[in-house]
Amino acid sequence: RRYPTVELRAETFNGSTHVPVPSDSAFLKALLFELRLVDDHVFVEQRDTCTRINHSSVYSVSTAAGELWPVLAFHKSGLIYACVPLVEGTLEPRPPLLTVSGLSQGLALLLGIMDYIAPSRKNEAEMNAKVGQLRNLLIQACPLGTPLNTNIRSLNSSFEDIQEMPADKDQPAWRSSTYKGKPQVNVCITEKVKCMQYDQRDVLDTWQVYGAVNCKCDIEGSAPNVTLSLNLPTNAPPLQDIVVHHCVTSVDPAMLMSTSAEPLHDSVYNGPYKFPFIPPSESFNLCYYTSQVPVPPILGCYQFIEEGSQMKITVNLKLHESIKNSFEYCEARIPFFNRGPIAQLEYKVSYGQLDLSREKSLLVWVIGQKFPKSLEVSLTGTVSFSTAGKEHPTDYVCTGNTAYVKLYFRIPDFTLTGCYVDQHSVQIFVPGKPKITASRELISSDYYIWNSRAPAPMVYKPLFD
């Protein structure tokens, strides 16, 4: 969708230096090139030089009229989500990203569109129907180029039921409908842990925790008030980088000042974290946070050694004693890139079972729902490969013996930070006794263990001599 009013404002701000947005087909071609989704095997200095390493989803796209910036774009589940936000000021010199409010608005809108489309991505007919409705939804969400409602799922796909103004003047714009029935609140804390482990002296292991608190509040009234508290165990690391939903009415400024960019000190805010808010009608994420936890949940070591025509593999995993030993699933996947299908496999596992994928290029070690009492499991084996064909996976990073094990797991009713919602602390200022349901979970995300007998990928190495 194009907004001529926005393009006119951009031209007014930048005058002779203005770069117009090209036609849809030309823009798509340039964007695919910039995202390395076409011609990725060809080195193009303008795009691939080390001076243009991109640390965000904001790109400068080359067009016939010049460099179009900023273009906000990301690739998710086979779809590209992109927009060109307006910079309300001159582009020369380029302003810092954090000062461009259009970027955060554009990102919120794209994430809303992704949230609306993503559940149907495996059903082509359903996805086509949703994409067909998207134009009508965007007229409501972003009528003149400024996002008014980024929760696309809450909008009506037809114009018949569009309510221009809430019937009740006290009803906030984000409450699209009113609920009738017994009050109930569902809260789920989801933490995702990312990890890079190397088992090498000169390369530091890294891990990060990201949390999101999702709420669904079925409460009567046009503007019900709810207060929810997040709690931490004694001596637990504090929550940091907290971002709250716009429906939160007030928050302690000290809570928002805690950032992972600075070392932890005694004065850091460590809770309880109170959030008073007027909830939207639909499910929403109340807040996001990070935390600097002392250890990753599973420690691992992977060795992949070439011995003649055979490859010897050894994987050792240990569950940290502080982690709840109760998984919904836990498995380690060992891919083999740039090689042919596995021709011969001999192995021994101390626990669980090992499966070979249909393409014979991936080993799947199913550990199951519990680690043994020792909390340690191991896999040893030898692998040989036949000649590679075009259908077998390739990877520019995993050449030679540079390889990894990737862990997939989910632990229900557990968080790595210890963060939890005390159901008795949830306050709802409405008649009747509400039903409160609270749950939490820990999920792996990009959890890699690299071969300790090969060079670690340079992108993950610390920058020291």
FENTA-V867011 format. One line per field, one symbol per residue. psi: psi as a letter, one per 20 degrees, with the letter a starting at -180 (. if undefined). burial: I if it has 9 or more other C-alpha atoms within 8 Angstrom, else O. Layout:
# FENTA-V867011
psi->???
burial->???
This chain:
# FENTA-V867011
psi->pqnhhghggghghichjpoqpargghggghghghjkiqkiipooghhiqiikppjajpqopprhiaooqqopqqppljqppqrnqpomaqiorpqqhiinhhghggggghhggghhhgijiiohggghgghhihghhhhghmgkiophoinhhiqpirihjpogqqhphipqhinirqqpappqppppoopppqqophlqhjppqqqqppqpopqoonpqqhmqpqpqppqqrpjqqrqrlppqqiiphqqphhhiioqiiqqqrhjqpkaqopnproqrhrqrogrqrrqnqhqqhpprpppoppnciqppqpppqppqiippmoqhqpqppnqoqkraqphppprppiqaqpqprhikjppooohbiqqrhijqqqpqrqqqqapqrhiqqqphgmqcjorrppqpqpoqlqqhijprpohiiopomqqqoqpppprrqppqolnqoqoijrpqphhiqqnr.
burial->OOOOOIIOOIIOIIOOOOIOOOOOOIIOOIIIIIOOOOOOOOOOOOOIIOOOOOOOOIIIIIIOOOIIOIIIIOOOOOOOIIIIIOIOOIOOOOOOOOOIOIIOIIIIIIIIIIIIIOOIIOOOOIIOOIIOIIIIIIIIIIIOOOIOIIIIOOIOOOOOOOOOOIOOOOIIOOIIOIIOOOIIIIIIIIIIIIIIIIIOOOIIIOIIIIIIIIIIIIIIOIIIIIIIIIIIOOOOIIIIIIOOOOIIIOIOOOIIOIOIOOOOOOOOOIIOIIIIIIIIIOIOIIIIIIIIIOOIOOIIIIIIIIOOOIIIIIIIIIIIOOOOOOIIIIIIIIIIIIIIIIOOIOOOIOOIOIOIIOOIIIIIIIIIIOIOOOIIIIIIIIIIIIOIOOOIIOOOOIIOIIIIIIIIIIIIOIIIIIIIIIOOOIOIOOOOOIOIIIOIIIIIIIIIIIIIOOOIOOOOIOOOO
